[in-house]
Amino acid sequence: MRRLSDCSLRHFTAFMLSTAVLFAPTPAKATDGIPEDLQPGRVIERVVCKNNPDQSYALYLPSNYSSARKWPLLAAFDPAARGNLPIEYFREAAERFGYIVCGSNNSRNGPLQPSAEAAQSMLIDVAARFSIDDRRVYLTGFSGGARAASAIAVWLKEGITGVIGCGAGFAAGIEPSSSLPFVFYGTVGVEDFNYPEMKQLDRKLQSAGIAHRIEVFEGGHGWAPADSCVRALEWMELQAMKSGRRTRDEGFIERVYKSAQDKAVKQEAAGRLLEAYDQYLGIAADFKALRDVSEFEKRAVLLKDSKSVKQALKKAQDQENEEIRRALELTGLRARLTTLERGAQTSGSNSETGERQVTFSELKNKLKELKRKSEAAEDTPERAYARRVLSQYNVAAFEQSMMLLQARKYDLAASNLVIDAELMPDNWRILYYLACTYSLKGDKRRAIETLTKAVEKGFANAAELERNDQLDGIRDEAGFKKIIEGLKQKR
């Protein structure tokens, strides 16, 4: 999701300061008498918090874990409360660099208070059970989870060393400034709708003089792939050595330094001057006080002043601005369409109906053109751009409908989803939630008809149908039972 609802820093701080027990970085004495169900070297999907049994988290302890030393901690927040998912991505990196990783099974997109409660319980429990280096506590999250991680890090101030934000930047109300209490490593897919946001954040962090890195990978809106997670923790290790939070390892520094240098030289030799410029900037920032970086600072300045890099920087920024403009145009048309739809339903005015048809056609044609570009066989910047804009529109429209559904405004949610189903008739997810809405409205016939269409377009999860209480209104209907039986037979 693009924004974590009710995610202002003011609300977050007020909630956390009102709680009776806050995260204390000094852990209870840990022992090596680790229970059998918490053994190192494997992903443990559910650890119940002793301080709050309603909260749990997934856990990974490095295979050589021992209470004889203190270990850095990485706490993760997934937008759908999938605590084990970030651990799977960070497992290799955690084993390589010796991090304990925990992932909340309760924190999810939505109001920030539940995520704050989940973070609080998880951090207290992990600190009590294991030997944590309280000078090296890191947070990570994906999408709304990244925004939650940034809000928690700001509140805890000196308690959090770094944040790894995947697919999103900071929570609303947090702006990059020299007072930011943590370093930041961001990852974003080249087809992620939050790509422009992360590129803008990169420039803001650069201007504020904050130690950071933004890595772009091939893909869309998702957790960073495992190799990116390795680089993220590798970068955090380097920052810890620079700050004195961990002992300098000259062999490690030299390996990372040489790898970064080789990459920059190859990029420049291949004529990828913008990438080389970014790499030289990164080397100069990351290794300052660890190595002599004057040569790389000079190379960065020379490339920045070159005509090709100036043109590339301008082109990239112009494209970001155009992407933002296009996304706003689409969401504006969608909002106008919703208003006209409701107006026509209320008044029955022919003029509103006619304007609705014109607006609908304009929006549908723009989406159709983006879809055509997004399906191009060749991997081009234009294809990535089309996929980002289309994805951003889809997410914004879907979120609006889900908010109405959660608020029990079923008529409005159905109206919105009907429009989306007209615009995107092959999207089974829209049809599925429209069926749920009809069920909640008590319109059994439409619910079953729409659910049947969702199955025809690709919905195939019989277990989801059986556990979704939004479908209780049609659960005893013969048509519903027939759908479930058909899905089970396809397995």
VOPAGU-2260 file (C-alpha; in pm, 1 decimal, decimal comma):
REM VOPAGU-2260
SITE   aa  ch    i         X         Y         Z
SITE  MET   A    0       0,0       0,0       0,0
SITE  ARG   A    1     122,5     347,5     -73,1
SITE  ARG   A    2      58,5     504,0     267,1
SITE  LEU   A    3      14,7     362,1     615,4
SITE  SER   A    4    -317,7     500,7     739,2
SITE  ASP   A    5    -307,3     732,8    1041,9
SITE  CYS   A    6      70,8     733,1    1024,6
SITE  SER   A    7     150,1    1082,6    1152,4
SITE  LEU   A    8     445,2    1096,6    1388,2
SITE  ARG   A    9     236,6    1297,8    1635,3
SITE  HIS   A   10     -21,5    1019,6    1675,2
SITE  PHE   A   11     248,5     754,6    1698,0
SITE  THR   A   12     447,6     939,6    1965,3
SITE  ALA   A   13     136,0    1014,8    2169,2
SITE  PHE   A   14      40,5     648,0    2171,2
SITE  MET   A   15     384,8     515,1    2259,3
SITE  LEU   A   16     440,8     766,7    2538,7
SITE  SER   A   17     104,3     671,6    2689,5
SITE  THR   A   18     197,1     304,5    2729,4
SITE  ALA   A   19     310,2     175,6    3064,2
SITE  VAL   A   20     601,2     -38,0    2940,0
SITE  LEU   A   21     843,4      84,9    2674,2
SITE  PHE   A   22    1119,1     -98,5    2493,5
SITE  ALA   A   23    1422,6    -101,5    2719,1
SITE  PRO   A   24    1742,4    -177,3    2524,9
SITE  THR   A   25    1906,5    -352,4    2820,8
SITE  PRO   A   26    1809,2    -719,6    2789,2
SITE  ALA   A   27    1755,5    -969,5    3064,3
SITE  LYS   A   28    2043,5   -1208,1    3120,2
SITE  ALA   A   29    2035,6   -1459,7    2833,0
SITE  THR   A   30    2151,6   -1816,6    2868,0
SITE  ASP   A   31    2246,4   -2087,3    2623,6
SITE  GLY   A   32    1971,7   -2305,9    2761,8
SITE  ILE   A   33    1765,0   -2227,3    2453,9
SITE  PRO   A   34    1438,6   -2426,8    2436,6
SITE  GLU   A   35    1421,5   -2694,2    2170,0
SITE  ASP   A   36    1160,3   -2496,0    1975,8
SITE  LEU   A   37    1392,2   -2191,7    1953,3
SITE  GLN   A   38    1705,5   -2359,8    1826,2
SITE  PRO   A   39    1947,5   -2152,5    1608,7
SITE  GLY   A   40    1988,6   -2197,6    1235,9
SITE  ARG   A   41    1624,1   -2237,3    1136,5
SITE  VAL   A   42    1320,1   -2016,9    1083,7
SITE  ILE   A   43    1077,6   -2035,9    1374,7
SITE  GLU   A   44     740,2   -1916,3    1249,8
SITE  ARG   A   45     572,0   -1832,1    1580,3
SITE  VAL   A   46     718,6   -1718,8    1910,3
SITE  VAL   A   47     453,0   -1594,7    2153,5
SITE  CYS   A   48     548,1   -1279,3    2345,3
SITE  LYS   A   49     565,4   -1349,9    2718,9
SITE  ASN   A   50     471,3    -990,7    2798,0
SITE  ASN   A   51     163,9   -1006,2    2568,5
SITE  PRO   A   52      34,7   -1349,9    2458,4
SITE  ASP   A   53    -181,9   -1189,2    2190,0
SITE  GLN   A   54     135,9   -1090,2    2005,6
SITE  SER   A   55     380,6   -1321,2    1829,0
SITE  TYR   A   56     670,8   -1305,8    1587,0
SITE  ALA   A   57     879,9   -1521,8    1355,8
SITE  LEU   A   58    1244,5   -1562,7    1451,6
SITE  TYR   A   59    1583,4   -1655,7    1312,8
SITE  LEU   A   60    1892,6   -1703,3    1529,1
SITE  PRO   A   61    2227,7   -1742,6    1349,7
SITE  SER   A   62    2347,1   -2104,1    1361,7
SITE  ASN   A   63    2643,0   -2005,8    1583,8
SITE  TYR   A   64    2433,3   -1805,9    1829,7
SITE  SER   A   65    2566,0   -1798,9    2186,2
SITE  SER   A   66    2486,6   -1573,6    2479,7
SITE  ALA   A   67    2862,0   -1533,3    2532,5
SITE  ARG   A   68    2852,1   -1234,3    2294,4
SITE  LYS   A   69    2601,5    -967,5    2196,6
SITE  TRP   A   70    2430,4    -982,0    1857,8
SITE  PRO   A   71    2284,3    -714,0    1632,2
SITE  LEU   A   72    1906,5    -733,8    1591,8
SITE  LEU   A   73    1692,9    -673,3    1282,5
SITE  ALA   A   74    1318,6    -634,6    1353,2
SITE  ALA   A   75    1088,0    -662,4    1050,9
SITE  PHE   A   76     736,0    -540,7     968,3
SITE  ASP   A   77     535,9    -685,6     680,4
SITE  PRO   A   78     218,4    -503,4     565,8
SITE  ALA   A   79      17,3    -827,2     583,8
SITE  ALA   A   80     152,8    -956,8     918,3
SITE  ARG   A   81     361,7   -1227,9     749,1
SITE  GLY   A   82     643,0   -1239,0    1002,6
SITE  ASN   A   83     827,1   -1528,8     840,8
SITE  LEU   A   84     842,1   -1366,1     494,7
SITE  PRO   A   85    1108,8   -1100,0     565,6
SITE  ILE   A   86    1307,6   -1359,4     756,9
SITE  GLU   A   87    1319,8   -1580,4     448,1
SITE  TYR   A   88    1459,5   -1287,1     247,7
SITE  PHE   A   89    1711,0   -1184,3     516,2
SITE  ARG   A   90    1809,0   -1531,6     630,3
SITE  GLU   A   91    2122,6   -1559,9     415,7
SITE  ALA   A   92    2238,0   -1212,0     514,2
SITE  ALA   A   93    2162,0   -1275,8     883,2
SITE  GLU   A   94    2367,2   -1595,4     880,7
SITE  ARG   A   95    2655,4   -1431,2     696,8
SITE  PHE   A   96    2680,0   -1122,9     917,9
SITE  GLY   A   97    2551,0   -1265,3    1245,0
SITE  TYR   A   98    2214,4   -1093,9    1296,6
SITE  ILE   A   99    1915,2   -1207,3    1497,5
SITE  VAL   A  100    1603,3   -1139,2    1287,1
SITE  CYS   A  101    1246,3   -1119,6    1413,4
SITE  GLY   A  102     931,1   -1046,7    1211,7
SITE  SER   A  103     601,6    -940,5    1366,2
SITE  ASN   A  104     299,6   -1165,2    1302,0
SITE  ASN   A  105      64,6    -883,2    1406,8
SITE  SER   A  106     192,3    -563,7    1246,8
SITE  ARG   A  107       5,8    -485,4     924,2
SITE  ASN   A  108    -113,5    -200,2     702,0
SITE  GLY   A  109    -376,2      19,0     859,8
SITE  PRO   A  110    -385,4     246,5    1164,6
SITE  LEU   A  111     -42,6     276,5    1321,7
SITE  GLN   A  112    -139,5     197,3    1680,6
SITE  PRO   A  113    -167,6    -182,9    1632,1
SITE  SER   A  114     171,4    -188,7    1458,9
SITE  ALA   A  115     320,4      15,0    1742,5
SITE  GLU   A  116     182,4    -231,6    1996,1
SITE  ALA   A  117     321,9    -521,7    1793,4
SITE  ALA   A  118     665,5    -358,4    1770,7
SITE  GLN   A  119     671,3    -283,3    2140,1
SITE  SER   A  120     580,4    -637,2    2247,1
SITE  MET   A  121     821,5    -799,8    2000,7
SITE  LEU   A  122    1120,2    -583,0    2094,2
SITE  ILE   A  123    1065,5    -631,7    2466,7
SITE  ASP   A  124    1037,0   -1009,1    2427,1
SITE  VAL   A  125    1341,8   -1050,3    2204,3
SITE  ALA   A  126    1552,6    -830,1    2433,4
SITE  ALA   A  127    1448,4   -1039,9    2733,0
SITE  ARG   A  128    1519,1   -1377,1    2570,4
SITE  PHE   A  129    1843,3   -1316,5    2382,0
SITE  SER   A  130    2177,7   -1141,8    2407,0
SITE  ILE   A  131    2124,7    -824,7    2201,3
SITE  ASP   A  132    2379,1    -556,0    2118,1
SITE  ASP   A  133    2167,9    -255,5    2216,0
SITE  ARG   A  134    2393,0     -27,1    2009,9
SITE  ARG   A  135    2302,2    -216,1    1694,1
SITE  VAL   A  136    1925,6    -252,6    1668,8
SITE  TYR   A  137    1788,4    -216,6    1313,8
SITE  LEU   A  138    1438,6    -206,1    1169,5
SITE  THR   A  139    1311,6    -308,0     828,5
SITE  GLY   A  140     974,7    -313,8     658,6
SITE  PHE   A  141     804,8    -340,1     324,2
SITE  SER   A  142     556,4     -80,7     192,6
SITE  GLY   A  143     343,0      34,5     489,0
SITE  GLY   A  144     577,7    -170,0     708,0
SITE  ALA   A  145     868,9      47,2     590,5
SITE  ARG   A  146     678,2     358,5     694,1
SITE  ALA   A  147     600,1     202,2    1032,0
SITE  ALA   A  148     969,0     116,1    1075,7
SITE  SER   A  149    1071,9     477,1    1011,2
SITE  ALA   A  150     815,1     608,0    1262,3
SITE  ILE   A  151     931,7     362,8    1530,4
SITE  ALA   A  152    1295,4     453,5    1461,9
SITE  VAL   A  153    1226,3     825,6    1502,6
SITE  TRP   A  154    1041,0     770,0    1827,7
SITE  LEU   A  155    1311,2     544,9    1975,8
SITE  LYS   A  156    1577,1     800,5    1867,7
SITE  GLU   A  157    1916,0     665,5    1978,4
SITE  GLY   A  158    1768,1     317,5    2024,2
SITE  ILE   A  159    1764,5     239,8    1650,4
SITE  THR   A  160    2084,7     241,9    1445,4
SITE  GLY   A  161    1947,4     197,4    1094,5
SITE  VAL   A  162    1635,5     138,2     887,4
SITE  ILE   A  163    1603,7     -72,7     571,8
SITE  GLY   A  164    1298,6      50,6     381,7
SITE  CYS   A  165    1172,7    -182,3     107,5
SITE  GLY   A  166     933,5     -39,7    -149,9
SITE  ALA   A  167     853,8     278,1      45,3
SITE  GLY   A  168    1016,7     566,0     228,1
SITE  PHE   A  169     926,6     747,1     546,6
SITE  ALA   A  170     598,7     779,3     733,7
SITE  ALA   A  171     398,2    1098,4     687,5
SITE  GLY   A  172     540,4    1375,9     901,8
SITE  ILE   A  173     901,6    1256,6     887,0
SITE  GLU   A  174    1130,4    1466,2     672,0
SITE  PRO   A  175    1501,7    1405,2     610,0
SITE  SER   A  176    1711,1    1640,4     822,1
SITE  SER   A  177    2047,5    1639,8     995,1
SITE  SER   A  178    1870,0    1537,6    1317,4
SITE  LEU   A  179    1749,6    1205,1    1175,2
SITE  PRO   A  180    1870,9     950,6    1433,2
SITE  PHE   A  181    1936,3     657,7    1197,8
SITE  VAL   A  182    2108,6     568,2     871,5
SITE  PHE   A  183    1887,8     447,6     585,7
SITE  TYR   A  184    1914,0     180,8     317,8
SITE  GLY   A  185    1626,3     179,3      71,3
SITE  THR   A  186    1536,5     -78,4    -192,5
SITE  VAL   A  187    1282,8     -41,0    -472,4
SITE  GLY   A  188    1190,5    -234,6    -785,2
SITE  VAL   A  189    1227,6     -55,4   -1116,4
SITE  GLU   A  190     856,7    -130,2   -1178,0
SITE  ASP   A  191     744,0     -33,1    -826,9
SITE  PHE   A  192     487,4     248,8    -820,9
SITE  ASN   A  193     685,3     401,2    -531,5
SITE  TYR   A  194     996,3     427,4    -751,2
SITE  PRO   A  195     962,6     807,5    -801,3
SITE  GLU   A  196     915,9     855,2    -427,7
SITE  MET   A  197    1233,6     661,2    -348,7
SITE  LYS   A  198    1436,4     853,9    -606,9
SITE  GLN   A  199    1314,3    1181,6    -456,8
SITE  LEU   A  200    1398,5    1054,8    -107,8
SITE  ASP   A  201    1749,0     974,9    -231,9
SITE  ARG   A  202    1800,0    1339,8    -329,3
SITE  LYS   A  203    1653,1    1469,1      -2,8
SITE  LEU   A  204    1876,8    1245,1     206,9
SITE  GLN   A  205    2175,6    1352,7      -1,6
SITE  SER   A  206    2095,0    1720,6      55,5
SITE  ALA   A  207    2049,2    1663,6     429,4
SITE  GLY   A  208    2386,2    1488,6     454,1
SITE  ILE   A  209    2236,6    1166,4     591,2
SITE  ALA   A  210    2425,8     840,7     540,2
SITE  HIS   A  211    2210,0     639,3     305,1
SITE  ARG   A  212    2188,9     420,6      -2,6
SITE  ILE   A  213    1897,7     354,2    -240,4
SITE  GLU   A  214    1925,7      32,2    -439,2
SITE  VAL   A  215    1711,3     -35,8    -745,2
SITE  PHE   A  216    1643,4    -397,3    -843,7
SITE  GLU   A  217    1458,7    -561,2   -1131,2
SITE  GLY   A  218    1101,4    -617,9   -1021,2
SITE  GLY   A  219     790,8    -453,9    -883,8
SITE  HIS   A  220     642,8    -367,8    -544,4
SITE  GLY   A  221     783,9    -623,9    -303,6
SITE  TRP   A  222    1039,1    -713,2     -40,4
SITE  ALA   A  223    1396,3    -679,7    -161,2
SITE  PRO   A  224    1537,9   -1003,9    -308,3
SITE  ALA   A  225    1783,6   -1200,3     -95,8
SITE  ASP   A  226    2096,1   -1063,1    -269,1
SITE  SER   A  227    1977,5    -706,7    -202,1
SITE  CYS   A  228    1922,4    -800,6     162,4
SITE  VAL   A  229    2283,7    -919,2     178,5
SITE  ARG   A  230    2403,0    -584,7      41,4
SITE  ALA   A  231    2178,7    -396,7     282,6
SITE  LEU   A  232    2326,1    -565,4     590,7
SITE  GLU   A  233    2675,2    -544,3     441,6
SITE  TRP   A  234    2623,4    -168,2     414,5
SITE  MET   A  235    2497,2    -153,2     774,9
SITE  GLU   A  236    2810,0    -340,3     885,6
SITE  LEU   A  237    3024,3     -80,2     711,1
SITE  GLN   A  238    2833,9     202,8     879,6
SITE  ALA   A  239    2876,5      33,7    1218,7
SITE  MET   A  240    3252,2      19,9    1166,2
SITE  LYS   A  241    3261,3     387,0    1068,2
SITE  SER   A  242    3066,9     489,9    1377,8
SITE  GLY   A  243    3263,5     267,9    1613,5
SITE  ARG   A  244    2962,2      53,2    1699,0
SITE  ARG   A  245    3159,2    -254,1    1598,9
SITE  THR   A  246    3526,9    -336,5    1566,2
SITE  ARG   A  247    3683,0    -250,8    1232,0
SITE  ASP   A  248    3750,1    -551,1    1012,2
SITE  GLU   A  249    4012,4    -439,2     759,0
SITE  GLY   A  250    3969,9    -749,5     545,8
SITE  PHE   A  251    3594,2    -690,8     521,2
SITE  ILE   A  252    3639,6    -320,9     443,6
SITE  GLU   A  253    3894,1    -395,1     171,5
SITE  ARG   A  254    3672,9    -655,8       4,4
SITE  VAL   A  255    3370,0    -427,1      -7,1
SITE  TYR   A  256    3583,5    -130,4    -115,0
SITE  LYS   A  257    3745,9    -324,4    -398,9
SITE  SER   A  258    3409,9    -460,6    -518,4
SITE  ALA   A  259    3253,9    -112,1    -527,7
SITE  GLN   A  260    3556,0      30,7    -706,9
SITE  ASP   A  261    3555,6    -243,7    -971,8
SITE  LYS   A  262    3183,5    -190,3   -1034,2
SITE  ALA   A  263    3227,1     184,6   -1084,3
SITE  VAL   A  264    3521,3     142,4   -1323,2
SITE  LYS   A  265    3331,2    -114,2   -1532,4
SITE  GLN   A  266    3024,9     110,6   -1552,1
SITE  GLU   A  267    3231,3     406,2   -1669,0
SITE  ALA   A  268    3419,6     195,4   -1922,9
SITE  ALA   A  269    3088,6      67,8   -2061,4
SITE  GLY   A  270    2960,2     422,8   -2105,1
SITE  ARG   A  271    2700,8     396,2   -1827,3
SITE  LEU   A  272    2808,5     730,2   -1691,8
SITE  LEU   A  273    2507,6     808,8   -1474,3
SITE  GLU   A  274    2542,0     473,4   -1296,6
SITE  ALA   A  275    2917,9     531,6   -1260,5
SITE  TYR   A  276    2853,9     878,0   -1116,4
SITE  ASP   A  277    2614,7     733,7    -857,3
SITE  GLN   A  278    2863,1     459,9    -771,5
SITE  TYR   A  279    3152,5     704,6    -723,8
SITE  LEU   A  280    2932,6     918,4    -499,7
SITE  GLY   A  281    2847,4     609,5    -296,8
SITE  ILE   A  282    3212,6     507,6    -256,5
SITE  ALA   A  283    3309,7     857,6    -144,7
SITE  ALA   A  284    3030,5     864,1     115,0
SITE  ASP   A  285    3055,1     505,0     239,5
SITE  PHE   A  286    3432,2     481,0     279,7
SITE  LYS   A  287    3514,8     828,9     404,8
SITE  ALA   A  288    3728,5     791,0     718,9
SITE  LEU   A  289    3795,5     428,6     621,8
SITE  ARG   A  290    3993,3     482,2     299,6
SITE  ASP   A  291    4131,5     769,6      93,6
SITE  VAL   A  292    3830,9     858,2    -124,7
SITE  SER   A  293    3963,1    1181,1    -280,6
SITE  GLU   A  294    4004,0    1013,3    -620,8
SITE  PHE   A  295    3638,8     906,2    -624,8
SITE  GLU   A  296    3518,2    1246,4    -512,1
SITE  LYS   A  297    3703,7    1399,7    -807,3
SITE  ARG   A  298    3561,6    1143,7   -1051,9
SITE  ALA   A  299    3209,1    1215,3    -926,4
SITE  VAL   A  300    3255,0    1590,1    -974,7
SITE  LEU   A  301    3395,2    1542,7   -1326,2
SITE  LEU   A  302    3109,4    1316,9   -1429,1
SITE  LYS   A  303    2847,8    1545,7   -1276,2
SITE  ASP   A  304    2980,3    1834,4   -1484,5
SITE  SER   A  305    2976,8    1628,6   -1804,5
SITE  LYS   A  306    2709,0    1696,7   -2064,3
SITE  SER   A  307    2588,0    1336,8   -2078,6
SITE  VAL   A  308    2535,1    1305,6   -1702,4
SITE  LYS   A  309    2363,4    1644,5   -1682,6
SITE  GLN   A  310    2127,1    1538,3   -1959,2
SITE  ALA   A  311    2065,0    1199,0   -1796,9
SITE  LEU   A  312    1989,4    1358,0   -1458,5
SITE  LYS   A  313    1748,3    1605,4   -1617,0
SITE  LYS   A  314    1578,0    1333,5   -1819,2
SITE  ALA   A  315    1532,9    1116,0   -1510,3
SITE  GLN   A  316    1383,8    1400,8   -1309,0
SITE  ASP   A  317    1156,0    1506,2   -1594,0
SITE  GLN   A  318    1031,1    1148,1   -1620,6
SITE  GLU   A  319     963,8    1133,4   -1246,8
SITE  ASN   A  320     760,7    1454,3   -1268,4
SITE  GLU   A  321     569,7    1325,5   -1571,3
SITE  GLU   A  322     499,1     999,6   -1392,3
SITE  ILE   A  323     357,9    1182,3   -1092,0
SITE  ARG   A  324     149,1    1406,0   -1321,1
SITE  ARG   A  325      11,4    1105,9   -1510,9
SITE  ALA   A  326     -78,5     919,9   -1190,9
SITE  LEU   A  327    -260,8    1226,8   -1057,2
SITE  GLU   A  328    -444,5    1262,4   -1387,3
SITE  LEU   A  329    -571,4     903,6   -1368,8
SITE  THR   A  330    -677,5     923,2   -1005,2
SITE  GLY   A  331    -847,3    1255,8   -1079,9
SITE  LEU   A  332   -1048,3    1098,6   -1361,0
SITE  ARG   A  333   -1134,9     805,8   -1133,3
SITE  ALA   A  334   -1257,8    1042,1    -859,5
SITE  ARG   A  335   -1461,1    1238,3   -1115,2
SITE  LEU   A  336   -1612,2     916,2   -1246,6
SITE  THR   A  337   -1715,9     811,1    -895,2
SITE  THR   A  338   -1882,2    1147,0    -832,7
SITE  LEU   A  339   -2071,9    1134,1   -1162,7
SITE  GLU   A  340   -2178,2     773,5   -1103,7
SITE  ARG   A  341   -2329,3     855,7    -767,1
SITE  GLY   A  342   -2487,4    1173,3    -901,7
SITE  ALA   A  343   -2650,9     987,0   -1189,2
SITE  GLN   A  344   -2781,6     719,4    -952,7
SITE  THR   A  345   -2930,7     983,3    -723,4
SITE  SER   A  346   -3078,5    1228,3    -975,9
SITE  GLY   A  347   -3112,2    1018,9   -1290,0
SITE  SER   A  348   -2992,4    1320,8   -1488,2
SITE  ASN   A  349   -2917,1    1249,9   -1855,4
SITE  SER   A  350   -2646,5    1516,8   -1859,4
SITE  GLU   A  351   -2462,8    1350,7   -1570,8
SITE  THR   A  352   -2503,0    1012,4   -1736,1
SITE  GLY   A  353   -2358,4    1149,0   -2061,3
SITE  GLU   A  354   -2064,2    1310,6   -1883,0
SITE  ARG   A  355   -2008,0     986,6   -1696,7
SITE  GLN   A  356   -1980,5     798,6   -2026,7
SITE  VAL   A  357   -1731,5    1053,4   -2165,8
SITE  THR   A  358   -1516,9    1038,1   -1849,4
SITE  PHE   A  359   -1535,5     659,3   -1840,9
SITE  SER   A  360   -1422,1     632,9   -2204,8
SITE  GLU   A  361   -1132,7     873,5   -2146,9
SITE  LEU   A  362   -1011,3     684,0   -1841,1
SITE  LYS   A  363   -1055,7     343,8   -2005,0
SITE  ASN   A  364    -856,9     450,9   -2313,1
SITE  LYS   A  365    -571,1     584,8   -2101,3
SITE  LEU   A  366    -559,6     264,6   -1897,9
SITE  LYS   A  367    -576,9      55,3   -2214,1
SITE  GLU   A  368    -279,6     240,7   -2362,5
SITE  LEU   A  369     -77,1     194,5   -2043,7
SITE  LYS   A  370    -164,8    -175,1   -2036,8
SITE  ARG   A  371     -49,8    -211,8   -2397,6
SITE  LYS   A  372     286,1     -52,5   -2314,7
SITE  SER   A  373     318,9    -254,5   -1994,5
SITE  GLU   A  374     287,4    -581,0   -2189,8
SITE  ALA   A  375     568,8    -502,3   -2433,5
SITE  ALA   A  376     807,4    -792,9   -2482,4
SITE  GLU   A  377    1118,9    -575,3   -2464,2
SITE  ASP   A  378    1240,8    -458,6   -2123,4
SITE  THR   A  379    1253,5     -81,0   -2172,3
SITE  PRO   A  380    1222,9     227,3   -1948,0
SITE  GLU   A  381     887,5     295,7   -2116,7
SITE  ARG   A  382     755,6     -46,5   -2017,4
SITE  ALA   A  383     871,6       0,9   -1658,3
SITE  TYR   A  384     712,9     347,7   -1652,7
SITE  ALA   A  385     379,3     211,5   -1780,4
SITE  ARG   A  386     381,0     -68,5   -1524,1
SITE  ARG   A  387     452,3     173,0   -1238,3
SITE  VAL   A  388     174,3     415,5   -1333,6
SITE  LEU   A  389     -76,2     137,9   -1396,0
SITE  SER   A  390      10,9     -32,7   -1069,6
SITE  GLN   A  391     -17,7     292,5    -875,5
SITE  TYR   A  392    -361,5     357,5   -1021,4
SITE  ASN   A  393    -480,3       2,6    -946,2
SITE  VAL   A  394    -357,6      16,8    -586,7
SITE  ALA   A  395    -513,2     359,0    -521,3
SITE  ALA   A  396    -851,0     251,5    -664,6
SITE  PHE   A  397    -846,6     -80,0    -479,1
SITE  GLU   A  398    -749,8      82,4    -146,8
SITE  GLN   A  399   -1038,8     326,3    -175,1
SITE  SER   A  400   -1286,2      41,9    -224,6
SITE  MET   A  401   -1136,8    -158,4      64,4
SITE  MET   A  402   -1162,0     140,7     297,7
SITE  LEU   A  403   -1532,1     174,0     211,4
SITE  LEU   A  404   -1580,4    -198,7     263,5
SITE  GLN   A  405   -1410,0    -190,4     602,7
SITE  ALA   A  406   -1621,3     110,8     699,0
SITE  ARG   A  407   -1932,3     -97,8     611,1
SITE  LYS   A  408   -2035,5     147,6     342,7
SITE  TYR   A  409   -2140,0    -140,1     121,1
SITE  ASP   A  410   -2339,6      56,1    -136,9
SITE  LEU   A  411   -2048,9     293,7    -202,6
SITE  ALA   A  412   -1795,8       6,9    -206,4
SITE  ALA   A  413   -2009,7    -185,4    -456,9
SITE  SER   A  414   -2045,3     124,0    -677,5
SITE  ASN   A  415   -1668,0     171,7    -679,5
SITE  LEU   A  416   -1593,8    -193,2    -751,1
SITE  VAL   A  417   -1851,2    -207,4   -1031,0
SITE  ILE   A  418   -1666,6      79,1   -1202,8
SITE  ASP   A  419   -1331,2     -95,4   -1153,3
SITE  ALA   A  420   -1474,3    -420,6   -1290,9
SITE  GLU   A  421   -1592,3    -231,6   -1601,6
SITE  LEU   A  422   -1250,2     -73,8   -1645,9
SITE  MET   A  423   -1056,8    -394,2   -1573,4
SITE  PRO   A  424   -1289,2    -685,0   -1660,4
SITE  ASP   A  425   -1010,7    -945,9   -1642,4
SITE  ASN   A  426    -906,4    -861,9   -1285,2
SITE  TRP   A  427   -1034,7   -1147,5   -1068,4
SITE  ARG   A  428    -937,7    -970,2    -745,6
SITE  ILE   A  429   -1184,1    -687,5    -812,9
SITE  LEU   A  430   -1457,7    -936,6    -897,3
SITE  TYR   A  431   -1385,8   -1137,4    -583,1
SITE  TYR   A  432   -1420,3    -838,8    -350,8
SITE  LEU   A  433   -1726,6    -720,3    -540,4
SITE  ALA   A  434   -1880,6   -1061,6    -468,5
SITE  CYS   A  435   -1790,9   -1018,3    -100,4
SITE  THR   A  436   -1956,9    -676,0    -101,1
SITE  TYR   A  437   -2274,8    -810,4    -259,1
SITE  SER   A  438   -2278,9   -1085,5       2,2
SITE  LEU   A  439   -2253,0    -830,1     282,8
SITE  LYS   A  440   -2529,7    -626,2     118,4
SITE  GLY   A  441   -2753,5    -933,1     113,2
SITE  ASP   A  442   -2766,0    -949,0    -267,6
SITE  LYS   A  443   -2714,9   -1325,1    -297,8
SITE  ARG   A  444   -2782,7   -1354,1    -669,3
SITE  ARG   A  445   -2524,9   -1092,2    -769,7
SITE  ALA   A  446   -2275,4   -1225,6    -516,4
SITE  ILE   A  447   -2280,5   -1575,4    -668,0
SITE  GLU   A  448   -2283,1   -1446,6   -1027,6
SITE  THR   A  449   -1983,2   -1220,7    -957,2
SITE  LEU   A  450   -1794,0   -1490,1    -769,0
SITE  THR   A  451   -1846,6   -1722,2   -1065,1
SITE  LYS   A  452   -1692,5   -1458,4   -1292,4
SITE  ALA   A  453   -1398,9   -1420,3   -1051,4
SITE  VAL   A  454   -1331,5   -1793,6   -1080,0
SITE  GLU   A  455   -1354,4   -1773,5   -1459,1
SITE  LYS   A  456   -1091,7   -1495,7   -1455,3
SITE  GLY   A  457    -848,1   -1685,5   -1234,6
SITE  PHE   A  458    -956,5   -1696,0    -868,9
SITE  ALA   A  459    -874,8   -2048,4    -745,0
SITE  ASN   A  460    -847,8   -2046,4    -364,9
SITE  ALA   A  461   -1120,5   -2269,3    -220,9
SITE  ALA   A  462    -974,8   -2237,3     131,0
SITE  GLU   A  463   -1010,9   -1857,9     111,8
SITE  LEU   A  464   -1380,9   -1897,0      28,4
SITE  GLU   A  465   -1432,1   -2133,5     321,4
SITE  ARG   A  466   -1272,4   -1902,7     580,7
SITE  ASN   A  467   -1386,6   -1560,3     456,8
SITE  ASP   A  468   -1672,9   -1453,0     684,7
SITE  GLN   A  469   -1767,4   -1179,2     434,9
SITE  LEU   A  470   -1920,1   -1461,0     231,1
SITE  ASP   A  471   -2134,9   -1596,1     515,2
SITE  GLY   A  472   -2439,1   -1440,6     347,6
SITE  ILE   A  473   -2417,1   -1694,1      60,8
SITE  ARG   A  474   -2247,0   -1983,8     236,3
SITE  ASP   A  475   -2560,4   -2199,2     243,1
SITE  GLU   A  476   -2653,9   -2125,4    -117,8
SITE  ALA   A  477   -2629,8   -2410,5    -369,1
SITE  GLY   A  478   -2441,1   -2186,5    -613,8
SITE  PHE   A  479   -2171,7   -2111,1    -356,8
SITE  LYS   A  480   -2127,5   -2476,9    -266,3
SITE  LYS   A  481   -2099,6   -2561,1    -634,8
SITE  ILE   A  482   -1818,2   -2304,1    -678,8
SITE  ILE   A  483   -1618,4   -2449,3    -387,6
SITE  GLU   A  484   -1671,2   -2805,9    -507,4
SITE  GLY   A  485   -1553,4   -2708,9    -857,1
SITE  LEU   A  486   -1238,0   -2542,8    -724,8
SITE  LYS   A  487   -1150,8   -2844,7    -512,9
SITE  GLN   A  488   -1189,4   -3076,8    -809,6
SITE  LYS   A  489    -937,3   -2867,3   -1007,4
SITE  ARG   A  490    -661,2   -2924,8    -753,8
